[in-house]
Amino acid sequence: MLDELLLFYDKNDIFDQDDIEMLRRVQFNRNCIHAYMDRNIGTWSDLQYTVRFFIYLLEKLMNSYPDLDDMRTAEAEANRYY
């Protein structure tokens, strides 16, 4: 599922290439955890960095969409005129 999201974000230029690469690294580490084999999943500081990065992406997404109240107000005004 993350792969499809990454393709969507990349195709629609929602995130820049550095963000996409970082998400791929997060995806790889997550997949290593579920592989039940000895694989390097990074250090404690890698985990902290990726958590902070994830928070940054969430804030970026949340701030890229219009406020719901503003959308409802605009819709109500448009409905009054049509």
N, CA, C and O atoms as a GROMACS GRO file, in nm:
protein
  328
    1MET      N    1   0.081  -0.119   0.000
    1MET     CA    2   0.000   0.000   0.000
    1MET      C    3   0.086   0.126   0.000
    1MET      O    4   0.055   0.223  -0.069
    2LEU      N    5   0.194   0.125   0.076
    2LEU     CA    6   0.282   0.241   0.078
    2LEU      C    7   0.342   0.265  -0.059
    2LEU      O    8   0.365   0.380  -0.099
    3ASP      N    9   0.368   0.158  -0.131
    3ASP     CA   10   0.425   0.172  -0.265
    3ASP      C   11   0.331   0.251  -0.356
    3ASP      O   12   0.376   0.337  -0.432
    4GLU      N   13   0.202   0.222  -0.350
    4GLU     CA   14   0.105   0.294  -0.432
    4GLU      C   15   0.099   0.440  -0.393
    4GLU      O   16   0.090   0.527  -0.480
    5LEU      N   17   0.104   0.469  -0.263
    5LEU     CA   18   0.105   0.608  -0.218
    5LEU      C   19   0.229   0.682  -0.269
    5LEU      O   20   0.220   0.796  -0.314
    6LEU      N   21   0.343   0.616  -0.260
    6LEU     CA   22   0.466   0.679  -0.307
    6LEU      C   23   0.460   0.708  -0.457
    6LEU      O   24   0.504   0.814  -0.502
    7LEU      N   25   0.406   0.615  -0.533
    7LEU     CA   26   0.391   0.638  -0.677
    7LEU      C   27   0.297   0.756  -0.704
    7LEU      O   28   0.324   0.838  -0.792
    8PHE      N   29   0.188   0.764  -0.629
    8PHE     CA   30   0.093   0.874  -0.643
    8PHE      C   31   0.159   1.007  -0.608
    8PHE      O   32   0.146   1.104  -0.683
    9TYR      N   33   0.229   1.012  -0.495
    9TYR     CA   34   0.296   1.135  -0.453
    9TYR      C   35   0.400   1.178  -0.555
    9TYR      O   36   0.414   1.297  -0.585
   10ASP      N   37   0.474   1.082  -0.607
   10ASP     CA   38   0.578   1.113  -0.704
   10ASP      C   39   0.518   1.162  -0.836
   10ASP      O   40   0.563   1.262  -0.892
   11LYS      N   41   0.417   1.093  -0.884
   11LYS     CA   42   0.355   1.128  -1.012
   11LYS      C   43   0.290   1.265  -1.008
   11LYS      O   44   0.293   1.339  -1.106
   12ASN      N   45   0.230   1.300  -0.895
   12ASN     CA   46   0.158   1.426  -0.881
   12ASN      C   47   0.241   1.538  -0.818
   12ASN      O   48   0.189   1.644  -0.785
   13ASP      N   49   0.371   1.514  -0.803
   13ASP     CA   50   0.463   1.614  -0.747
   13ASP      C   51   0.415   1.671  -0.613
   13ASP      O   52   0.425   1.791  -0.588
   14ILE      N   53   0.363   1.583  -0.528
   14ILE     CA   54   0.319   1.626  -0.396
   14ILE      C   55   0.438   1.641  -0.304
   14ILE      O   56   0.445   1.736  -0.225
   15PHE      N   57   0.532   1.548  -0.312
   15PHE     CA   58   0.656   1.556  -0.234
   15PHE      C   59   0.773   1.565  -0.330
   15PHE      O   60   0.766   1.517  -0.443
   16ASP      N   61   0.880   1.628  -0.284
   16ASP     CA   62   0.999   1.633  -0.370
   16ASP      C   63   1.072   1.499  -0.364
   16ASP      O   64   1.038   1.412  -0.284
   17GLN      N   65   1.172   1.485  -0.447
   17GLN     CA   66   1.242   1.357  -0.462
   17GLN      C   67   1.312   1.314  -0.334
   17GLN      O   68   1.318   1.194  -0.305
   18ASP      N   69   1.365   1.409  -0.257
   18ASP     CA   70   1.430   1.374  -0.130
   18ASP      C   71   1.331   1.312  -0.032
   18ASP      O   72   1.363   1.216   0.037
   19ASP      N   73   1.210   1.368  -0.028
   19ASP     CA   74   1.106   1.312   0.060
   19ASP      C   75   1.066   1.172   0.016
   19ASP      O   76   1.047   1.084   0.099
   20ILE      N   77   1.054   1.152  -0.113
   20ILE     CA   78   1.019   1.019  -0.166
   20ILE      C   79   1.127   0.918  -0.130
   20ILE      O   80   1.096   0.806  -0.088
   21GLU      N   81   1.254   0.956  -0.144
   21GLU     CA   82   1.364   0.865  -0.110
   21GLU      C   83   1.364   0.831   0.038
   21GLU      O   84   1.389   0.717   0.076
   22MET      N   85   1.335   0.930   0.121
   22MET     CA   86   1.330   0.904   0.265
   22MET      C   87   1.214   0.809   0.298
   22MET      O   88   1.230   0.720   0.381
   23LEU      N   89   1.101   0.827   0.234
   23LEU     CA   90   0.989   0.735   0.254
   23LEU      C   91   1.023   0.594   0.207
   23LEU      O   92   0.980   0.496   0.267
   24ARG      N   93   1.099   0.583   0.101
   24ARG     CA   94   1.143   0.450   0.055
   24ARG      C   95   1.234   0.385   0.159
   24ARG      O   96   1.228   0.264   0.180
   25ARG      N   97   1.318   0.466   0.224
   25ARG     CA   98   1.405   0.411   0.329
   25ARG      C   99   1.321   0.364   0.448
   25ARG      O  100   1.348   0.258   0.506
   26VAL      N  101   1.220   0.442   0.484
   26VAL     CA  102   1.128   0.401   0.591
   26VAL      C  103   1.059   0.271   0.552
   26VAL      O  104   1.046   0.180   0.634
   27GLN      N  105   1.014   0.262   0.428
   27GLN     CA  106   0.948   0.141   0.379
   27GLN      C  107   1.041   0.021   0.387
   27GLN      O  108   1.000  -0.087   0.429
   28PHE      N  109   1.166   0.038   0.346
   28PHE     CA  110   1.263  -0.071   0.350
   28PHE      C  111   1.285  -0.119   0.493
   28PHE      O  112   1.284  -0.239   0.519
   29ASN      N  113   1.304  -0.025   0.587
   29ASN     CA  114   1.325  -0.063   0.727
   29ASN      C  115   1.203  -0.134   0.783
   29ASN      O  116   1.216  -0.229   0.859
   30ARG      N  117   1.086  -0.088   0.748
   30ARG     CA  118   0.963  -0.152   0.795
   30ARG      C  119   0.956  -0.295   0.742
   30ARG      O  120   0.921  -0.387   0.815
   31ASN      N  121   0.987  -0.312   0.614
   31ASN     CA  122   0.983  -0.446   0.555
   31ASN      C  123   1.086  -0.538   0.618
   31ASN      O  124   1.061  -0.658   0.632
   32CYS      N  125   1.201  -0.485   0.657
   32CYS     CA  126   1.304  -0.567   0.723
   32CYS      C  127   1.253  -0.621   0.856
   32CYS      O  128   1.281  -0.735   0.893
   33ILE      N  129   1.179  -0.539   0.928
   33ILE     CA  130   1.127  -0.581   1.058
   33ILE      C  131   1.036  -0.701   1.043
   33ILE      O  132   1.036  -0.791   1.127
   34HIS      N  133   0.958  -0.705   0.935
   34HIS     CA  134   0.861  -0.812   0.915
   34HIS      C  135   0.918  -0.931   0.839
   34HIS      O  136   0.845  -1.026   0.811
   35ALA      N  137   1.046  -0.928   0.807
   35ALA     CA  138   1.105  -1.036   0.728
   35ALA      C  139   1.146  -1.156   0.813
   35ALA      O  140   1.170  -1.264   0.759
   36TYR      N  141   1.155  -1.139   0.945
   36TYR     CA  142   1.196  -1.245   1.036
   36TYR      C  143   1.332  -1.303   0.999
   36TYR      O  144   1.356  -1.423   1.014
   37MET      N  145   1.419  -1.218   0.951
   37MET     CA  146   1.555  -1.258   0.917
   37MET      C  147   1.648  -1.151   0.973
   37MET      O  148   1.606  -1.039   1.001
   38ASP      N  149   1.775  -1.187   0.988
   38ASP     CA  150   1.873  -1.089   1.034
   38ASP      C  151   1.899  -0.988   0.924
   38ASP      O  152   1.960  -1.020   0.822
   39ARG      N  153   1.854  -0.865   0.946
   39ARG     CA  154   1.878  -0.755   0.853
   39ARG      C  155   1.901  -0.629   0.934
   39ARG      O  156   1.852  -0.614   1.045
   40ASN      N  157   1.976  -0.538   0.876
   40ASN     CA  158   2.003  -0.411   0.942
   40ASN      C  159   1.882  -0.320   0.928
   40ASN      O  160   1.841  -0.288   0.816
   41ILE      N  161   1.825  -0.278   1.039
   41ILE     CA  162   1.710  -0.188   1.036
   41ILE      C  163   1.747  -0.048   1.082
   41ILE      O  164   1.660   0.036   1.102
   42GLY      N  165   1.875  -0.023   1.100
   42GLY     CA  166   1.918   0.110   1.140
   42GLY      C  167   1.940   0.121   1.289
   42GLY      O  168   1.923   0.025   1.364
   43THR      N  169   1.979   0.240   1.330
   43THR     CA  170   2.009   0.267   1.470
   43THR      C  171   1.893   0.339   1.537
   43THR      O  172   1.793   0.374   1.473
   44TRP      N  173   1.908   0.360   1.668
   44TRP     CA  174   1.808   0.434   1.743
   44TRP      C  175   1.793   0.575   1.688
   44TRP      O  176   1.682   0.626   1.676
   45SER      N  177   1.904   0.639   1.654
   45SER     CA  178   1.895   0.775   1.599
   45SER      C  179   1.831   0.775   1.460
   45SER      O  180   1.765   0.872   1.423
   46ASP      N  181   1.849   0.667   1.383
   46ASP     CA  182   1.778   0.655   1.255
   46ASP      C  183   1.627   0.653   1.277
   46ASP      O  184   1.552   0.718   1.206
   47LEU      N  185   1.585   0.577   1.377
   47LEU     CA  186   1.443   0.570   1.409
   47LEU      C  187   1.389   0.706   1.451
   47LEU      O  188   1.283   0.748   1.406
   48GLN      N  189   1.463   0.775   1.538
   48GLN     CA  190   1.420   0.908   1.581
   48GLN      C  191   1.410   1.004   1.463
   48GLN      O  192   1.315   1.082   1.453
   49TYR      N  193   1.507   0.997   1.374
   49TYR     CA  194   1.504   1.085   1.257
   49TYR      C  195   1.383   1.055   1.169
   49TYR      O  196   1.316   1.147   1.123
   50THR      N  197   1.355   0.928   1.146
   50THR     CA  198   1.243   0.894   1.059
   50THR      C  199   1.109   0.930   1.122
   50THR      O  200   1.015   0.967   1.052
   51VAL      N  201   1.098   0.921   1.255
   51VAL     CA  202   0.975   0.963   1.322
   51VAL      C  203   0.956   1.114   1.304
   51VAL      O  204   0.846   1.160   1.274
   52ARG      N  205   1.064   1.190   1.323
   52ARG     CA  206   1.055   1.335   1.302
   52ARG      C  207   1.022   1.368   1.156
   52ARG      O  208   0.945   1.459   1.128
   53PHE      N  209   1.080   1.293   1.066
   53PHE     CA  210   1.051   1.312   0.924
   53PHE      C  211   0.904   1.284   0.895
   53PHE      O  212   0.839   1.358   0.821
   54PHE      N  213   0.850   1.178   0.954
   54PHE     CA  214   0.710   1.143   0.934
   54PHE      C  215   0.619   1.254   0.986
   54PHE      O  216   0.519   1.288   0.922
   55ILE      N  217   0.653   1.311   1.101
   55ILE     CA  218   0.574   1.423   1.155
   55ILE      C  219   0.580   1.542   1.059
   55ILE      O  220   0.478   1.607   1.034
   56TYR      N  221   0.699   1.570   1.006
   56TYR     CA  222   0.714   1.677   0.908
   56TYR      C  223   0.622   1.654   0.788
   56TYR      O  224   0.556   1.747   0.742
   57LEU      N  225   0.618   1.531   0.737
   57LEU     CA  226   0.533   1.502   0.621
   57LEU      C  227   0.385   1.517   0.654
   57LEU      O  228   0.308   1.569   0.573
   58LEU      N  229   0.345   1.472   0.772
   58LEU     CA  230   0.205   1.488   0.812
   58LEU      C  231   0.166   1.634   0.818
   58LEU      O  232   0.060   1.673   0.771
   59GLU      N  233   0.254   1.717   0.878
   59GLU     CA  234   0.226   1.860   0.885
   59GLU      C  235   0.221   1.921   0.745
   59GLU      O  236   0.138   2.007   0.716
   60LYS      N  237   0.310   1.878   0.659
   60LYS     CA  238   0.312   1.927   0.521
   60LYS      C  239   0.182   1.894   0.450
   60LYS      O  240   0.125   1.978   0.380
   61LEU      N  241   0.134   1.771   0.468
   61LEU     CA  242   0.007   1.731   0.406
   61LEU      C  243  -0.110   1.809   0.465
   61LEU      O  244  -0.197   1.857   0.392
   62MET      N  245  -0.113   1.820   0.597
   62MET     CA  246  -0.224   1.889   0.663
   62MET      C  247  -0.230   2.036   0.621
   62MET      O  248  -0.339   2.092   0.607
   63ASN      N  249  -0.116   2.098   0.603
   63ASN     CA  250  -0.113   2.240   0.567
   63ASN      C  251  -0.131   2.264   0.418
   63ASN      O  252  -0.143   2.379   0.375
   64SER      N  253  -0.134   2.159   0.339
   64SER     CA  254  -0.148   2.177   0.195
   64SER      C  255  -0.294   2.174   0.149
   64SER      O  256  -0.323   2.205   0.034
   65TYR      N  257  -0.384   2.139   0.238
   65TYR     CA  258  -0.525   2.135   0.204
   65TYR      C  259  -0.598   2.252   0.267
   65TYR      O  260  -0.560   2.298   0.375
   66PRO      N  261  -0.702   2.302   0.202
   66PRO     CA  262  -0.777   2.414   0.259
   66PRO      C  263  -0.850   2.372   0.386
   66PRO      O  264  -0.883   2.255   0.405
   67ASP      N  265  -0.876   2.470   0.470
   67ASP     CA  266  -0.949   2.446   0.593
   67ASP      C  267  -1.092   2.404   0.558
   67ASP      O  268  -1.154   2.463   0.470
   68LEU      N  269  -1.144   2.305   0.627
   68LEU     CA  270  -1.277   2.252   0.598
   68LEU      C  271  -1.385   2.358   0.617
   68LEU      O  272  -1.478   2.366   0.537
   69ASP      N  273  -1.374   2.440   0.722
   69ASP     CA  274  -1.473   2.546   0.744
   69ASP      C  275  -1.473   2.646   0.629
   69ASP      O  276  -1.580   2.693   0.588
   70ASP      N  277  -1.355   2.679   0.577
   70ASP     CA  278  -1.348   2.770   0.462
   70ASP      C  279  -1.415   2.710   0.340
   70ASP      O  280  -1.482   2.780   0.264
   71MET      N  281  -1.397   2.580   0.321
   71MET     CA  282  -1.460   2.514   0.206
   71MET      C  283  -1.611   2.513   0.220
   71MET      O  284  -1.683   2.536   0.122
   72ARG      N  285  -1.660   2.488   0.341
   72ARG     CA  286  -1.806   2.486   0.363
   72ARG      C  287  -1.865   2.625   0.342
   72ARG      O  288  -1.973   2.639   0.284
   73THR      N  289  -1.795   2.727   0.389
   73THR     CA  290  -1.842   2.864   0.371
   73THR      C  291  -1.848   2.899   0.223
   73THR      O  292  -1.947   2.956   0.176
   74ALA      N  293  -1.744   2.866   0.149
   74ALA     CA  294  -1.741   2.894   0.006
   74ALA      C  295  -1.851   2.818  -0.067
   74ALA      O  296  -1.914   2.871  -0.159
   75GLU      N  297  -1.874   2.694  -0.027
   75GLU     CA  298  -1.980   2.615  -0.090
   75GLU      C  299  -2.117   2.675  -0.061
   75GLU      O  300  -2.201   2.683  -0.150
   76ALA      N  301  -2.140   2.718   0.063
   76ALA     CA  302  -2.268   2.778   0.099
   76ALA      C  303  -2.291   2.907   0.021
   76ALA      O  304  -2.402   2.932  -0.025
   77GLU      N  305  -2.188   2.988   0.007
   77GLU     CA  306  -2.200   3.112  -0.070
   77GLU      C  307  -2.228   3.082  -0.217
   77GLU      O  308  -2.310   3.150  -0.280
   78ALA      N  309  -2.161   2.983  -0.271
   78ALA     CA  310  -2.184   2.947  -0.411
   78ALA      C  311  -2.326   2.897  -0.431
   78ALA      O  312  -2.388   2.927  -0.533
   79ASN      N  313  -2.379   2.821  -0.336
   79ASN     CA  314  -2.515   2.769  -0.348
   79ASN      C  315  -2.619   2.880  -0.341
   79ASN      O  316  -2.726   2.868  -0.400
   80ARG      N  317  -2.588   2.987  -0.268
   80ARG     CA  318  -2.683   3.098  -0.260
   80ARG      C  319  -2.697   3.170  -0.394
   80ARG      O  320  -2.803   3.222  -0.425
   81TYR      N  321  -2.590   3.172  -0.472
   81TYR     CA  322  -2.592   3.246  -0.598
   81TYR      C  323  -2.640   3.162  -0.715
   81TYR      O  324  -2.671   3.217  -0.821
   82TYR      N  325  -2.646   3.031  -0.699
   82TYR     CA  326  -2.684   2.946  -0.813
   82TYR      C  327  -2.810   2.874  -0.786
   82TYR      O  328  -2.858   2.798  -0.871
   0.00000   0.00000   0.00000
